[in-house]
Amino acid sequence: MRGPTVRSLTLSGLLNPPEPLVRYASRRPLHRILAFTGRSIDDVVNDPIARNAVRGYYKLYRQVERAREVRELERQWNPLS
């Protein structure tokens, strides 16, 4: 019995793996905030109102992330409470 041949190792089998069943959204916070506000990075650089709005949402994002991390650590340290 012969082993696999070059012909059996097609490009579609090697280079294009099947699509995963779950896709994860891995966008950076700034990109997510810009998409939410409908602004571009040029708007943020040139418009002080847009800059302040994006800065406010970014600060809110950091507060929420920090609170989530603290809750997660507290659950690890105190699993019964």
N, C-alpha and C positions, 0 to 999 in steps of 0.2 A: 504494500500500500504506500502510495506516495504522500508526501506532506503537502501543505498548502502551496499553491502556485502563485505566481505573480498575477495571473489573470483572476484568481479567486479573491485577491486583496484589492478590490475595486476602490476607486477614489471616493465613491459615495460611502463606502463602509469605513474608510479610514479618516477622511477629512471632515465629513459631515455627520457627527453623531446625532442620534435622534434628539428632538426637542425635549427639554425637561418638562415634566408635568407641572412643576411649580416654578414660577418666576418671581424673583425677589426684586423689589424696587430699591436700588442702591444709588440713590441720587444724593448729592451733597446738600447740606442744609441751605446754603445760599441759592442753589439752583431751584430747590423746592419753594423757597420763599419768593424768588423772582417769578416762578410760574404761578404761584398763588396770587400775587399782586398784579400780575400781567405787565410787569416792568422788564426792561432789559438792563444789562449792565451799563449801557450808555446812558440810560435814563438816570440811573443811580449816580453816575459820575457827574452828569451835567445839571441835574435838577435837585436842589436842596430839599424840596418837599418829598420827592421820591426817596432820597437818601435817608431822611429821617423816618419815613414809613418802613423802609426795609430794615433799618437799624432797630426800630422798635419791635418788629416781628422777630428779628434775630435774637434780641435779648429775651423775648418771651420764649422762644424755642430753647435757649440755653437754660432758663429757669425750669421749664417743664422737663427737659432731659435730666437736669441735676436732681429734681425731685423724684423722678422715676428711678434713677440710680440709687438714691438714698433709700427709697422704699424696698428696692431689690436687695440691697445689702442688709437692711433691717430684717427682712424675711429670712435671709441666710443665717443671720446671727441669732434670731429669736424665732425658730420655726413654730412654736406653739402659740405665740401671741398674734 
